[in-house]
Amino acid sequence: MNAVGIDVSKGKSMVIVMRPFGEIVVPPFEVTHSACELSKLADLLKSLPGETKVVMECTGSYHIPVANALYYAGIFVSPVHSMLIHNFGNNTIRKVKTDKADAVKIANYAIQNWLDLKAYVPEEDIRKMLKAYSRQYNKYNKIKTSLKNNLISIVDQSFPDVNKLFTSPAREEDGHQKWVDFVQKFWHAECISSLSKSVFFDRYKRWCNRMGYCYRQSSADKIYAFSKECSCTIHKSESTELLVKQATLQLNAVSESQNILFKEMHRIAQSLPEYPVVHNFFGVGDVLASQIIAEIGDIRRFPKKTSLVCFAGLESPPDQSGAVDRKSREVSKKGSPHLRKALFQVMDCLIKHAPVNEPIYRFLDKKRAEGKHYYCYMTAGSAKFLRIYYARVKEYLDTYYQA
């Protein structure tokens, strides 16, 4: 048996081949992640006598080129969670952290767990792309929230609380919000209060027509009256105009980019067979359906529903020592934080709308009636959602692929 330990880093890896009892077959050597180098590595491993298994840490996306190259060369590859490697064989009080030492540790892990290693199967390109779009959408959403808060803090000095006058959602075609475009045009309260009613109504109506927004006379009256009562802390000037307009331009640019990402993410998700089943869950819209599918991936890779719950980090590991057996335990949170966030949003929607015919809401309401803490019943509801998700989607996919 040849246990190959690969310590993966960005652009290069440290490789060692070992056998039981510490026998070194191939001393540690460095391999870059170029096609030529990985091909030579595959040829070397295939030339070794006996069974060969390669083990490496799951390091974001850095290990994927190595895993794919060896997998398509017909070599057994098993990416392992980094925490399993970290907690393995720490039988020393002296901390040693080098690439060679890590490669040796990974090889020893492969020898110790030889029969339990799980074979690597490359993820489908479409699911890989969907996850990439989902992660980018989340990053743009954080930037958008930051820029929106920044714009509000600026406008609160030139036109306080103007954003509260508008309730219309973001436009589907470009992601713009009406209040953001409005303050780009009317960036100071005096831009309105200095005008007569008729002049403002005319300008506001022409602006709505040009920008594609709905014009209502009652809204125009409300805006004009509000501008008259505003107490601004910065004066109307060219510097103020520049400050507000630059903030609105940045926010609109990010909103447009995020909207483009969402449309492509949604298109990719719709091409997957389980999309209609996932979208049919109460509280799961276009965005959350795409994100949940992206984070979970192919449900068939989970042998049972508890595996999916553990993948999300929503399981409660036992906590017992001697006579102490704690019944109230925290979830591990060792899984995907992106999936937990999406599930929390689904639970929040269920709580707000209270659909009594939904089994997940009834479960949430039961836990809430028992006096459970908010985060406790929200977490329990998320785990319940995943168990139902596993059953429905797996049954649908089994029927889909058998047809």
C-alpha positions as CSV (number, residue, x, y, z in Angstrom):
1,M,0.0,0.0,0.0
2,N,1.3,3.4,-1.0
3,A,-0.1,6.3,1.0
4,V,0.4,9.6,-0.8
5,G,0.2,12.7,1.4
6,I,-0.2,16.0,-0.4
7,D,0.0,19.3,1.4
8,V,-1.7,21.7,-0.9
9,S,-1.1,25.4,-1.1
10,K,-1.7,28.1,-3.7
11,G,0.0,27.1,-7.0
12,K,2.2,24.4,-5.5
13,S,2.0,21.3,-3.3
14,M,4.4,19.2,-1.2
15,V,4.1,15.4,-1.9
16,I,5.4,12.4,0.0
17,V,4.8,8.7,-0.5
18,M,4.9,6.4,2.5
19,R,4.1,2.9,3.6
20,P,3.2,1.5,7.1
21,F,5.7,1.7,9.9
22,G,7.1,5.0,8.6
23,E,8.7,3.6,5.4
24,I,9.3,6.4,3.0
25,V,8.9,5.3,-0.6
26,V,9.4,8.7,-2.2
27,P,10.9,11.5,-0.1
28,P,9.1,14.9,0.0
29,F,9.2,16.9,-3.2
30,E,7.5,20.0,-4.5
31,V,5.1,20.0,-7.4
32,T,3.6,23.1,-9.1
33,H,0.0,23.0,-10.3
34,S,0.9,23.2,-14.0
35,A,-0.5,20.6,-16.4
36,C,3.0,19.2,-17.1
37,E,4.0,18.9,-13.5
38,L,0.7,17.2,-12.5
39,S,1.0,14.8,-15.4
40,K,4.5,13.8,-14.3
41,L,3.1,13.3,-10.7
42,A,0.3,11.1,-12.0
43,D,2.8,9.0,-14.0
44,L,5.1,8.6,-11.0
45,L,2.2,7.4,-8.7
46,K,0.9,5.0,-11.4
47,S,4.4,3.4,-11.6
48,L,4.5,2.5,-7.9
49,P,3.9,-1.2,-7.2
50,G,0.8,-2.0,-5.1
51,E,-2.3,-0.1,-4.3
52,T,-2.0,3.7,-4.2
53,K,-4.3,6.2,-2.4
54,V,-3.8,9.9,-2.4
55,V,-5.0,12.1,0.5
56,M,-5.1,15.9,0.6
57,E,-6.8,18.6,2.6
58,C,-9.8,20.4,1.3
59,T,-8.3,23.8,0.9
60,G,-11.0,26.0,-0.7
61,S,-10.4,25.6,-4.4
62,Y,-6.6,25.2,-4.3
63,H,-6.8,21.4,-4.1
64,I,-9.2,21.0,-7.1
65,P,-6.6,21.1,-9.9
66,V,-4.5,18.4,-8.2
67,A,-7.5,16.2,-7.4
68,N,-9.0,16.5,-10.9
69,A,-5.6,15.7,-12.6
70,L,-5.1,12.6,-10.5
71,Y,-8.7,11.5,-10.7
72,Y,-8.8,11.6,-14.5
73,A,-5.5,9.7,-14.5
74,G,-7.2,6.8,-12.8
75,I,-5.7,7.3,-9.3
76,F,-7.7,7.0,-6.1
77,V,-8.0,10.5,-4.5
78,S,-9.6,11.4,-1.2
79,P,-9.8,15.1,-0.1
80,V,-10.2,15.2,3.7
81,H,-11.6,18.0,5.9
82,S,-8.7,20.1,7.3
83,M,-9.9,19.7,10.9
84,L,-9.6,15.9,10.7
85,I,-5.9,16.3,9.6
86,H,-5.3,19.0,12.2
87,N,-6.6,16.8,15.0
88,F,-4.8,13.7,13.9
89,G,-1.6,12.4,15.5
90,N,-0.8,15.4,17.7
91,N,1.3,13.3,20.0
92,T,3.9,15.9,20.7
93,I,4.4,19.0,22.8
94,R,6.7,20.6,20.2
95,K,4.8,22.4,17.4
96,V,6.3,21.8,14.0
97,K,4.6,23.6,11.0
98,T,6.3,23.0,7.7
99,D,5.0,21.7,4.4
100,K,7.1,18.6,4.7
101,A,5.8,17.8,8.2
102,D,2.2,18.4,7.0
103,A,2.7,16.1,4.1
104,V,4.0,13.4,6.4
105,K,1.1,13.9,8.7
106,I,-1.4,13.6,5.9
107,A,0.3,10.4,4.6
108,N,0.1,8.9,8.1
109,Y,-3.6,9.8,8.3
110,A,-4.1,7.9,5.0
111,I,-2.3,4.8,6.4
112,Q,-4.3,4.9,9.7
113,N,-7.7,5.4,7.9
114,W,-6.9,3.4,4.7
115,L,-10.2,1.4,4.6
116,D,-12.4,4.4,5.5
117,L,-11.1,6.9,2.9
118,K,-13.9,8.2,0.6
119,A,-13.2,8.5,-3.1
120,Y,-13.2,11.9,-4.7
121,V,-15.8,12.6,-7.4
122,P,-15.5,15.8,-9.4
123,E,-18.4,18.2,-9.0
124,E,-20.5,18.8,-12.1
125,D,-19.5,22.0,-14.0
126,I,-23.0,23.4,-13.8
127,R,-23.2,23.0,-10.0
128,K,-19.6,24.4,-9.6
129,M,-20.6,27.5,-11.6
130,L,-23.8,27.9,-9.7
131,K,-21.9,27.9,-6.4
132,A,-19.4,30.4,-7.7
133,Y,-22.3,32.8,-8.8
134,S,-24.0,32.3,-5.4
135,R,-20.9,33.2,-3.5
136,Q,-20.3,36.3,-5.6
137,Y,-23.9,37.3,-5.2
138,N,-23.4,37.2,-1.4
139,K,-20.2,39.3,-1.6
140,Y,-21.9,41.9,-3.8
141,N,-24.8,42.0,-1.3
142,K,-22.5,42.8,1.5
143,I,-20.9,45.6,-0.5
144,K,-24.3,46.9,-1.5
145,T,-25.5,47.0,2.1
146,S,-22.4,48.9,3.1
147,L,-22.8,51.4,0.3
148,K,-26.5,51.8,1.0
149,N,-25.8,52.6,4.7
150,N,-23.1,55.0,3.6
151,L,-25.5,56.8,1.2
152,I,-28.1,57.1,4.0
153,S,-25.6,58.6,6.4
154,I,-24.6,61.2,3.8
155,V,-28.2,62.0,2.7
156,D,-29.3,62.3,6.4
157,Q,-27.3,65.5,6.4
158,S,-28.6,67.0,3.1
159,F,-32.1,65.4,2.9
160,P,-32.8,63.6,6.2
161,D,-35.0,60.4,6.0
162,V,-35.8,60.9,2.3
163,N,-35.3,57.1,1.8
164,K,-38.4,56.5,4.1
165,L,-40.6,58.2,1.6
166,F,-40.3,55.4,-1.0
167,T,-41.4,51.8,-0.5
168,S,-41.1,50.5,-4.0
169,P,-38.7,47.4,-4.4
170,A,-35.7,47.3,-6.6
171,R,-36.4,47.2,-10.4
172,E,-36.0,43.8,-12.0
173,E,-34.3,45.1,-15.1
174,D,-31.3,46.8,-13.4
175,G,-31.7,46.5,-9.6
176,H,-32.1,50.3,-9.1
177,Q,-34.1,51.6,-6.2
178,K,-36.3,54.6,-6.7
179,W,-35.1,56.5,-3.7
180,V,-31.5,56.2,-4.8
181,D,-32.2,57.5,-8.2
182,F,-34.4,60.2,-6.6
183,V,-31.6,61.6,-4.4
184,Q,-29.2,61.5,-7.4
185,K,-31.6,64.0,-9.0
186,F,-32.8,65.9,-5.9
187,W,-29.7,65.6,-3.7
188,H,-30.7,68.3,-1.2
189,A,-34.0,69.3,0.4
190,E,-33.6,72.8,-1.0
191,C,-33.6,71.4,-4.5
192,I,-37.3,70.9,-3.9
193,S,-38.3,73.4,-1.2
194,S,-36.8,76.3,-3.2
195,L,-39.2,75.5,-6.1
196,S,-42.9,76.2,-6.3
197,K,-45.3,73.3,-6.1
198,S,-46.2,73.4,-9.8
199,V,-42.6,73.5,-10.9
200,F,-41.6,70.6,-8.7
201,F,-44.6,68.5,-9.7
202,D,-43.7,69.1,-13.4
203,R,-40.0,68.2,-12.9
204,Y,-40.8,65.2,-10.7
205,K,-43.4,63.9,-13.3
206,R,-40.9,64.3,-16.2
207,W,-38.2,62.6,-14.1
208,C,-40.5,59.6,-13.3
209,N,-41.4,59.2,-17.0
210,R,-37.8,59.4,-18.1
211,M,-36.5,57.0,-15.4
212,G,-39.4,54.6,-15.9
213,Y,-41.0,55.0,-12.4
214,C,-44.6,55.4,-11.5
215,Y,-45.8,58.9,-10.8
216,R,-48.5,59.6,-8.2
217,Q,-49.7,63.0,-7.3
218,S,-50.2,62.0,-3.6
219,S,-46.5,61.0,-3.4
220,A,-45.4,64.3,-5.0
221,D,-47.5,66.2,-2.4
222,K,-45.9,64.2,0.4
223,I,-42.4,64.7,-0.9
224,Y,-42.8,68.5,-1.3
225,A,-44.3,68.9,2.1
226,F,-41.6,66.8,3.6
227,S,-38.8,68.9,2.0
228,K,-40.3,72.0,3.5
229,E,-40.0,70.6,7.0
230,C,-36.4,69.2,6.6
231,S,-33.7,70.4,8.9
232,C,-30.4,69.9,7.0
233,T,-27.0,70.0,8.6
234,I,-25.0,70.8,5.5
235,H,-25.7,73.5,3.0
236,K,-26.6,73.2,-0.6
237,S,-23.4,73.5,-2.6
238,E,-21.4,71.9,-5.4
239,S,-19.4,69.9,-2.9
240,T,-22.5,68.5,-1.3
241,E,-23.9,67.6,-4.8
242,L,-20.6,65.8,-5.7
243,L,-20.6,63.9,-2.4
244,V,-24.2,62.6,-2.8
245,K,-24.0,61.8,-6.5
246,Q,-20.8,59.8,-6.2
247,A,-22.4,57.7,-3.4
248,T,-25.4,57.1,-5.6
249,L,-23.3,56.2,-8.6
250,Q,-21.3,53.6,-6.6
251,L,-24.5,52.0,-5.1
252,N,-26.2,51.8,-8.5
253,A,-23.1,50.3,-10.1
254,V,-23.0,47.5,-7.5
255,S,-26.8,47.0,-7.8
256,E,-26.5,46.6,-11.5
257,S,-23.7,44.1,-11.2
258,Q,-25.5,42.1,-8.5
259,N,-28.7,42.1,-10.7
260,I,-26.7,40.6,-13.6
261,L,-25.2,37.9,-11.3
262,F,-28.6,37.1,-9.9
263,K,-30.2,36.6,-13.4
264,E,-27.4,34.2,-14.5
265,M,-27.5,32.4,-11.1
266,H,-31.2,31.9,-11.5
267,R,-30.9,30.7,-15.1
268,I,-28.3,28.1,-14.1
269,A,-30.4,27.0,-11.1
270,Q,-33.5,26.6,-13.3
271,S,-31.6,24.2,-15.6
272,L,-31.1,21.7,-12.7
273,P,-33.9,19.1,-12.3
274,E,-34.5,19.7,-8.5
275,Y,-35.2,23.4,-8.9
276,P,-39.0,23.2,-9.1
277,V,-39.1,21.0,-6.0
278,V,-36.9,23.4,-4.0
279,H,-38.7,26.5,-5.2
280,N,-42.0,24.9,-4.1
281,F,-40.9,25.2,-0.4
282,F,-42.7,27.9,1.4
283,G,-40.4,30.9,1.9
284,V,-38.0,29.9,-0.8
285,G,-38.0,32.4,-3.7
286,D,-35.8,32.7,-6.7
287,V,-32.7,33.8,-4.8
288,L,-32.9,31.4,-1.9
289,A,-33.8,28.4,-4.1
290,S,-30.7,29.1,-6.2
291,Q,-28.4,29.6,-3.1
292,I,-29.7,26.5,-1.3
293,I,-29.2,24.3,-4.4
294,A,-25.7,25.8,-4.9
295,E,-24.6,25.2,-1.3
296,I,-26.0,21.6,-1.0
297,G,-25.1,20.5,-4.5
298,D,-26.2,17.0,-5.6
299,I,-28.2,15.6,-2.8
300,R,-27.3,12.0,-3.9
301,R,-23.8,12.5,-2.5
302,F,-25.2,12.4,1.1
303,P,-25.9,8.8,2.2
304,K,-28.6,9.9,4.7
305,K,-30.5,12.9,5.9
306,T,-28.4,13.3,9.0
307,S,-25.3,13.7,6.8
308,L,-26.9,16.7,5.2
309,V,-27.7,18.2,8.6
310,C,-24.1,17.7,9.7
311,F,-22.9,19.3,6.4
312,A,-24.8,22.4,7.4
313,G,-23.3,22.3,10.9
314,L,-26.7,22.1,12.5
315,E,-26.2,18.9,14.5
316,S,-25.8,18.9,18.3
317,P,-23.0,16.6,19.3
318,P,-23.4,14.8,22.7
319,D,-21.8,16.4,25.7
320,Q,-21.4,13.9,28.5
321,S,-18.7,13.5,31.2
322,G,-19.2,11.2,34.2
323,A,-22.5,12.0,35.8
324,V,-23.0,15.1,33.8
325,D,-25.0,14.7,30.6
326,R,-26.0,18.0,29.2
327,K,-29.3,18.0,27.4
328,S,-29.1,21.6,26.1
329,R,-26.2,21.7,23.6
330,E,-25.0,24.1,21.0
331,V,-24.8,23.1,17.3
332,S,-21.4,22.4,15.9
333,K,-21.4,25.1,13.2
334,K,-18.7,23.1,11.5
335,G,-20.5,23.1,8.2
336,S,-21.4,25.7,5.5
337,P,-22.2,29.2,7.0
338,H,-23.6,30.2,3.6
339,L,-26.2,27.4,3.8
340,R,-27.1,28.2,7.4
341,K,-27.7,31.9,6.5
342,A,-30.0,30.9,3.6
343,L,-31.9,28.5,5.9
344,F,-32.2,31.2,8.6
345,Q,-33.8,33.5,6.0
346,V,-36.4,30.8,5.1
347,M,-37.2,30.3,8.8
348,D,-37.6,34.1,9.2
349,C,-40.1,34.1,6.3
350,L,-42.1,31.3,7.9
351,I,-42.3,33.1,11.2
352,K,-43.5,36.3,9.6
353,H,-46.2,34.8,7.4
354,A,-47.2,31.9,9.8
355,P,-48.6,29.4,7.2
356,V,-50.5,27.0,9.5
357,N,-50.6,24.3,6.8
358,E,-46.8,24.1,6.6
359,P,-45.2,21.3,8.7
360,I,-42.0,23.3,9.2
361,Y,-43.9,26.3,10.6
362,R,-45.9,24.0,12.9
363,F,-42.6,22.6,14.2
364,L,-41.3,26.1,14.7
365,D,-44.4,27.2,16.5
366,K,-44.3,24.1,18.7
367,K,-40.8,24.8,19.8
368,R,-41.6,28.4,20.4
369,A,-44.6,27.4,22.5
370,E,-42.3,25.3,24.6
371,G,-40.4,28.4,25.6
372,K,-37.3,27.7,23.5
373,H,-34.9,30.5,22.8
374,Y,-35.3,32.3,19.4
375,Y,-32.0,30.9,18.0
376,C,-32.9,27.5,19.4
377,Y,-36.1,27.1,17.5
378,M,-34.8,28.8,14.4
379,T,-31.9,26.3,14.3
380,A,-34.2,23.4,15.0
381,G,-36.5,24.5,12.2
382,S,-33.5,24.7,9.8
383,A,-32.6,21.1,10.6
384,K,-36.2,20.1,10.1
385,F,-36.2,21.9,6.7
386,L,-33.1,19.9,5.6
387,R,-34.6,16.6,6.6
388,I,-37.7,17.3,4.5
389,Y,-35.5,18.7,1.7
390,Y,-33.5,15.5,1.6
391,A,-36.5,13.3,1.4
392,R,-38.4,15.3,-1.2
393,V,-35.4,16.1,-3.5
394,K,-33.9,12.7,-3.3
395,E,-37.2,11.0,-4.2
396,Y,-37.7,13.4,-7.1
397,L,-34.1,12.9,-8.4
398,D,-34.3,9.1,-8.2
399,T,-37.6,9.1,-10.2
400,Y,-36.1,11.7,-12.6
401,Y,-33.0,9.8,-13.5
402,Q,-34.9,6.4,-13.7
403,A,-37.3,7.8,-16.2
